[in-house]
Amino acid sequence: MGTVHVLRRTGADRAGARADLACPAGVRLLTARRSPPDRQHPGPAAHAFGPGLRRPRRTSHHHSPPARPHPDTAGRRDRSGLAVAREHTAVPYVHGARQRCGFNVGVLDAEAHGLGIEATAKIVNTAAPRWAAMNLLAPTYEMSARIAAKLDPGIALMVGGHHAKAMPDRILADSRMHNLRALVLGEGELRVAALLEDEQRRRGLPAVLWRDPISGTRAGGIADPATSAQMLGPNINTLPYVNRAFLPQDPYQAAPTVTDRRLAASRGADWLTAAALHGHQEANIVGSRGCPYNCTFCGAAWSANPDVKIRVRSPENILGELDQLHDEYGVTAFRFVDDLFLGVRDVIYEHMAVFARHRIGEKYVWDATGRINVLDRLSDDDLDVLVVNGLREVALGIESGSDRILKAMDKRIDAEMTERVALRLLSHGIGVKGYFILGFPGETREDLDATVQHIRNLWAIADHHPGDIRASVFEFRPYPGTPVWKTLTAAGYNPDDLLAYGDVDLTQDGAHESMRQRDEFNFSVGIQFGGVPLEDLRATLAMLTREQHERNQGGREVAA
């Protein structure tokens, strides 16, 4: 499902005032009020809403953390609940900015709590917020809209997220969004805080839309050019760190992996030995925003986000958050879940110099996303520096073993480059998490066979080196706003059909839920976009899932 956020205002303005804000996408409930100056902000929503919403105990079950969609692939990124596609870290950033402005914020993650549409709407209505805010994602939009339809008329609705940005007019016209008062396009930290202060400020905020109640047409503010740039792209080094009180399953206790045991044996540090026995306490972290690439299937493609300026947090700012998470939660392993933490060579050099100066590799291990073409240009000495500084695994959008399909995706790589980079990473003991798409538009049987062979080649490389490869394979599905979405709709595909997301059942092909790794969610719009029938495509998907599961069970790696 999604995330619901709620804010509540109290104080001199009026006794018993309604809450300021609430938000769905998998679903988190957030309450906030303007705190009197002599009071500290109340704690998490669990305390604000009573015992029924207490933060769940962390568990060592490895699949417990919210799924993190791989940021280099739209098909994964737009999955609610995690992370993550990006939502699971983006939402708390917005709430942290609200807290800094004096608003109290609480979050209900309905997915984590197993809440349905009726139960989620009931909690929001009982909280009686002034505002409810939803982070809209394409695969879960229908659930979010059904929740919105059940909200009390007195609760104002605010929405944002990838789907809101890609299809604003469709959302504004949706009768279920009858409470909608602000649709926020792009990064919302500063504009959301301004809206909570005074709804009428929307008339002077950039990229904030609403439906005019009289004409029924789309309306938008007239922004001040002097402040628009900062409102749309805030300085990410000045934003507060993510408040983990909003993330009931992050940090989390991960299960120990073969990699953890190998690192403990090679380095002998006490903290690594403990992780080899019990697993790391792990947390997700964002090191940058924006992406300079234009992969045609990806929601982060620059052509789909011309408003997003690429920014990278300073290494000192990142280290401050790492140390804070270690001090408060005992975190010793981090996952950089932004689009490209290892995606620009100069940024890699800058960050690793600071990591080395602070001896980060002696305290923490970390995983990150990367670009194959960038890693291909790093020297062996550069890779040694990454290992010394704690790099454990790189997530790569490999996508296909067919150079023809890779060109259609605008990946700027080929299969030979990928195998070359994988060999170098694995020989340095760096793990690789590879993401693959089956059924891309125009894919033939030969292209599909090339991808299967590519995956098996990568596994074979891993069998002879200390690092390991984990393959995550997905069925292609289009997302609004991406370059391939525009290509498909221009070719005559009905947007309603392209939005008809549904789960893919692979059990008849011998794959079941326990075989999926933490960030794997296969769903589909049920359309054959290439030359391979869907039943054959899914049989291949199930086969690769089984083979990866067998490798995991055979001791090469425990799924992480």
N, C-alpha and C positions, 0 to 999 in steps of 0.2 A: 504494500500500500504506500504510505507516504508519511509526511511530517506535519504536525499541527503546532503552531506557536501562539501563545496567548500573552497579552500584556495588560496590566491592570493599573489604574491610576487612583491614588488616594491622596488625602491631604486637604489643604485649604480650599481647593477648587469646588468640591462638593463631597459630602459624607456619603460613603457607600457607592462611590462612583464606579462605573462599569470598567472592566479590565481594558487595558490599552491594546492588547494584541494576542492572537492565537494562530498555527500553520500545518496542512496535510501534504504528504507525498508518499510515504510508507507508514507511519504518521507520528509526528512528535507534537506534544502539546506544550505550549509555552505561555506562562502567565507573566505579566509585568505590571508594576505600578510605579509611579514616581515616588521615590523614597524621600521622606522628610530628611533635611540635612543632618539631623543629629542621630540618624539611624543608619546602621549598615544594611546593605542589600540582603534580603532573606536568601536562603540557600536554594537548592534545586527545587524543581517543580514537585518532587516527591514530598517535600515538606509543605509546599504551598497548597497542595491539593489533598493532603491527608494520606493515611496509610494505604489506600488502594493503589497509589502510584509510586510506591517506594522503589528505589533503584534496585534492580535485580542483582543478586550476588554474582560476582564474576565466577566463571567456571573454567575448568581446564579443558573442556571439550573443544577440540580444535576448530569445529565449525561454528563456534558460538559468536564470533565477532560479526558485525554487519558485513555483508558482501561488499567487496570493493571492485567495481567495474574497472577494467583496465583503461587508463585515461587516453590511450592512443587509439581506441576503437569505439566508435559511436554506438555500435550494437551493444557493447558492455556498459559504456559510460552512462547511457540513459536509463539504466536499471535503478529503480528507486531502492534506497536502503543501503544501500550503501553506500560503497561510495562514491562513484562514486566517481558513483560515481561521482560523483563529486559532491552530492548533497550532504553526505554525512559529515564532511568537514566545512563546507561552505556555510551551512545554516548556523553553526555556532559562531562563526566569524561575525555574521550579521548581529547575532544576539549579544556578542561581546561588545560590539559598538554601541548597542542600545543600552547595555548596562553602564558603559562609561558615561553615557548621557544622563544617567540617573534613573533609567527604567529597570524594573525587575523583570527578568525573563525566566520562564520555565518551559520545558520541552517534553512532550509526550511522543515517544517513538512507538507508534501503534504496532509496527511490524515486530519490534523486539518484544512487545508485550502480548502479541497475538490477538490484537483487538480487531473486530470487524467494523464495518461502516456504521452500523447503528450505535455500537458501543462508543466509537470515537466521537460521533456527533453528540451523543448524550453527555460525554465528559466535557466537551467544549461548551455546550449550552449550560451545563451546571456551573461551569466556571464563570459564565456570563462576562466574557471579555468585551471591551470596546471594539477590539480588532481581532480578526483571525487572519493569519497569513499562511499561504500555501506555496511550497516549492513544486512547481508543476513539471512533470516528466512525461514524455509521450506514452510509454507503456502503461503508466498508472493513472493517466489523466481521468479516465472514466470513473475510477474509484474516488479520486479527489473531487470531481464534479458532483458525484452522488453525496458525498459528505457535505459539500457546500450547499447543496439543495436542502439539507436537513437543518442547517443553522438557523437559529432564531432571527427574526427580521431585524432586531436591534443590534446585531453583531455586524460591524463593517468588515469587509473582506479585502485583503491585499494579496496579490499573487506575484510570483516571479519564477525564475528558473528557465531551463532550456526550452521547454515547450511554450512557455509564455512569450519568450523572445522570438521563437520561430513562427508562431501562429496567433499573434495578438488579436486580430480581428475576429477570428473564429471563436476565441475564448470570450471576448467582449460580447459577442452575439449569443452566447450560450445562455438560455433562459435559466439554467440551474445556478448560474453565477449571479443570481439576482441581488446579492449583497455586495457585489464587487464595486469597490470605490477607488482602487489604485492598482494598476498593472505596471510593475516596475521592470524595465528592461535592463539587463546587465547586472553589474555589481551593485548591491543595494545598501551597503553599510551606512553611508551618509544620508542617502535619500529616505531610507526607512525611518531613521531617527528623526529626520525633519518632519515626515508625515505624522509620526506619533506625537510630536510636539503640537502640531496644528494641521489638521487635514487640509485646510485651505491653502497651505503652502504648496500643494501639488500644482497649483497654477503657475508657479515659478520654478518648478524643478524640471531638469532635462530628462527625457525618455521616461516619463510617467504618463500613462494613459488611463482613461476611464470612459464609461458610456454616458453620454449626456442624457439625463433623465427626461428631458423635454423632447428633443429631436430623435433620441434613440441612436444617434450616430457617435462615432469615435471622437473623443476630445483629448487634448493634450496641453501641457503647460507651455508657456513662453519663457524659456530659460535665460538667465543672465550669462552672456558669453564669458564674462570674467571668472565665473565660478563653475561653469559646466564641466570643464576638463577634470577638475578635482573631484566633483561630485560623481562623475562617471568612472573614474579610475583613481581611487584613493591611494595614497602612499602606503604600500603594504608594510613598510617598516615601522609605521606609526600605529598600526592597528593592534589592539590587545591580543594576547595569545588566546587560542581557543580555550574556552571554559569547558573542561571535560565533564562537568556536572550535567551538561546537555547530551552527553554521549554515554548511555548506560552500558555500552559494551566496548568502550574504548577509553583507556587502555584495557587490555585483556591478557589472560594467561594463555600463551600458545603451548601446544604440545612440543616436546623435544623432537628434533629432526636429526637425520643422519649428518647433515651439514653442521649442526650444533655439536654433535659428538666429534666430528672431524676437527673442528676449530678448537675444541677443548683439548684434544690429544696433541695438536700441533703447537699450541701456544702455552698450555698449562696454567692459565690464569684461573684463580679461584672462581671468579664470577662466570667464566665460560664453563668451568666444570659443573657448577650448579645448574647452568642452563642446559647442559647435556643430560642432566638427570631429570630436571623438572620443567624445562622449557623457559623461554624468556617471557618477561612481562613486556608486551609490545604495544606500540601506539602508532597511529597514523599522523602524518605531518605534511603540511603544504609548504614548499620552498619557493614557488613561483606562480605566476599567473600568465595565461596567454600561450600561444603556440605559433611559431613562424611558418609552419607547414600547412599543406592544404590537402591532406588525405581525403579522398572524395566521400568516404563513408562516415567521416568523423565529425561529431558535434563541436569539436574544438578547432576545426579548420579555420584558417584566418579569413577566408572569404565569407564564412558564416558569422564571423565576429569582428567586423571591421572597427567596432567601437572599443575593442579590448586592446589596450596597450600592453605589450610584453614587459613584465617587470619581474625581477628576481629579488628575493629578500637578501639582505646582507648576511654574510656568513656569521657575523657576531649576533645578529638578531635570531638566526636559526639556532645557534648554540645556546642562547639564553633559554629558548623553549625546550631544547633537549635536556638541559640541566634541571629546569623546573620540573619536567615530567619525571626525571630520575629522582629528584628530591621528594616530590609529593606522592609518587606512585611506585617508585622502584623500577621504572622502565629502563631496560638495557638494550632494547631492539626497536628500531624505528623503520617505518615504511613511508618513503616520500611518495605521495599519491598525486602530485601535480603532474601536468602533462609531460614535462621534459626536464627533470632535475639534472639528468646527464645528457642534455640535448644541445648544449652550446660549449664548444671547447674552451673558450676563454673563461666562461663561468665555472667550468670544472676546475681549471687551474686556480682561479681565485679562491674558490671554496676549499679546495684541498690544501692550499697553503695555510689557510687559517685552521682547518681541521688538524693539520700536522702540528702546528704551533701549540694547539691546546691538547694534543695527544688523545684525540677522540677515539682512535682505534684501540686504546688501552682501557676504555670505559664502555664503549657501545659497539654494536653492530647495526648495520642499516641496509635496507633494500631501496632501490630507486628505479624509476622509469628511465629509458634511454633511447637514443636514436642509433640505429645500426650504422648509418653512413657517418655519423660523428664518431662513434666508437672505433670504426674502421681506421680513422685517421690518428688515433692515439697510439703512442709508442708503447713498447713493452715496459719501459720505465714508468710511463704514466699509469699503466695498469697495476704495476707494483705499488705505486703511491696510493691508488684507490684501495687496494687490499690492506695495506698498512693502516689506512685511515678507517677501516671497519666495513668496507663494502662486502656484503654477503651475497646478494642476488640482484640481477638486473632484469626488469620486465621489458620485453621487446615486442613491438607490433610487427611480427614476421608476416602474418596474414596469408601468404600463398607461396607455393613452390614453383608457380608458373610466372616467368618473367613477363609474359604478355598481360596477365592479370595484374601483376604488380605495377606495370606501367599504367593500366587503366585506373588503378587506385591512386596514382601519383605518389607512390611510396619512395621514389628516388633510390631504390636499392634493387638488387637482383639476388637470386638464390645462392649464387656462388659467394657473393659478399657476405650474406648471412652465415653461411657455413664457415667462412674464414673467420668472421668475428666470433662466432660461437666457439670455435677451436681455441682461439687465443684467450677468451674469457675463461673457459673451462680449464685450460692448462694452468691458469693462474689461481684456480680454486674458486672462481666466481661462478655462482649458479646463474642459470638463465631460466626465466619464465617466459615461454613463447606463446603468443596469441595468434590464432589462425581463424580465418573466415572461409566457410564453405558455401557455395551457391551464389557468389557475387555475379551481378548481371553480366551475361556474355560468357560465363565460365563453361567450358566444354568438359567432356569426360577426360580428355587428355590433360587438361589443366588440373582437374581434381586428382587424377592419378599422380601428377607431378607433386602436388601438395602432400599426398600420403607418403610418397617416396622421400620427400624433403624432410618430413618429420622423422621418418625412420633413419635417415642419414644422420640427423642431429642426435638421435638417441645413440646411434652407433659411436659417434664421436665421444659422447659423454661416458660410454662404457670403458673408455681407455684413458680417462682423465679425472682428476679429483673433483671437479665441479660436476653439477648435474643439470639436465634439461627437463623441465616440466612443460608439457604441451597442453594448452587449453584451447579447445576447438569449439567454434560457434557456428550456427546457421546465420547467414546474412539476413538482416532486416534493416529497412531504410528508416531514417529519422528526418523529421521536418527541419529545414534549414540547411541541411548538408548539400554539398555539390551533387551527389548522386540522387538525392531526392528531387532536385530541380531537373535533372536529366530524365528521370522516370516520369515525372508529371508532364514534362514537355513531350514525352513519347506517347502520352495518352493514358497513363495509369491514373485511376481514380484515387484522390487523396483519402477518401473514406476507406477504401480497400487497403491502402498502405498503412493506415492507422489501426487496423483490426488485429492488434497483437494478441497472441494466445500462447500458452505453454506448449512445449514440445514434449510428448511422451515417448521416451526411448526404451521403455521397459520391454516392449515386444521384440526389440532388437538386442536385448540382453544387457542393457545399461540401466542402472537404477540410481536413485538420489545419493546413496552413500558413496558412489564412485566419483561424484562431482567434487571438485576442490572448492575452496572457500569463495572464490569470486566467479563461479561459473553458473550462469542462469541461461538456459537455452529456451528461447521463445521465438515465435515466428508470426508472420502475417499470412502464412499459408499460400504463398505465391511462388511459382517456379520462375526464377529470373534468368536462369542459365539453361544450358542444354541437358542437364542431368535431372531426371525426375526426383521429386521431393522424397519419395520413399527410398530411393537409392542413396540420395544425399544423407538422409538420416541414418541409414544403415551404416554408412561410412563414418558418420559422426559417432555413432554408438560403438563401432569397432575401435576407433582411436581412443575413445573414452575408456573402454575396457582395457586396452593395452597400456595406457598410462596408469590406470589403477593397478594393474598387475605389477608394473614396475615399482609403484609406490609400496605395494604390499611385499614385494621381493626385497625391500630394504634399501633400494637406491635412494629413496626420499619419502618422508612422511608429508602428505599434502599440507601446504601452509596457506 
